[in-house]
C-alpha cells in the first residue's frame, strides 16, 4: 500500500473497514437516481469489485435528477457510471451489464437494489436477494425515502412483506418524481447501513425519511436493534 493510498483513506479509518470492504463483490442493480449515487459513494469508500446492472440510456432529464453529465447523453447508464468510477479510482474492477436484471445473472454477495418498481424488486429478491450476505433496497418519491436492509438473517422474514402488489404503490415509478439531493441522501443512508454491517454493528431493517417534514422513522415492527 502506497503513502498516497494511506492518505486517501485516512479520514474514514474506523468507519469503513478496508480489509472487509476490499474482499467483497458488490452489485448495484439499477444505476438511475439512487443507484448512480450509490456506485460513486462505494467507489470513494474503497470498494474493489463492482457490478453495475441497468438497461437504460442517459436522457436529458437524468442530468438534473440523477447526476449524469451533458457529455453522457445517449450513453448506457452503466457505461457512464463506470467512466465516472474510473475517474475516482481507475483500479476498481467494474463489470458492466447493460441489460435488464434476469434470474441467473451473476451477482455479488452484497446487493444494492435500486430498481424502480416493486415488481422488479420482487423478481431480484426471489432469484438473488435471499442468498445475499447483505441486501439493501432504496426507494424514493419526491422528498420521501425508504431504505430496507437484510443483513444475514436479520430482516429476512420482514423484507418480503414490503413487496406489495404493484397496484398498491404510489402513482408513478420510484423515480417519477425526484430531485438529486433526495437521491444522494438515500444513497448515503444505504451506504451508511452497509458500513455499519461491515463493522458488525446492528442495522435498521426499515427506515423512512421525509425531508419536507424533517421526520425520520424506524419501523418498530421490523425487529431492529435500537
Secondary structure, 3 states (H helix, E strand, C coil): CCHHHHHHHHHHCCCCCHHHHCCCEEEEECCCHHHHHHHHHHHHHCCCEEEEECCCECCCHHHHHCCCCHHHCCCEHHHHHHHHHHHHCCCCEEEEECCCCCCCCCCCCEEEECCCCHHHHHHHHHHCHHHCCEEEEEEEEECEEEEEEEECCECHHHHHHHCCCHHHCCCCCCCCCECHHHHHHHHHHHHHHHHHHHCCCCCCCEEEEECCCCEEEECHHHCCCC
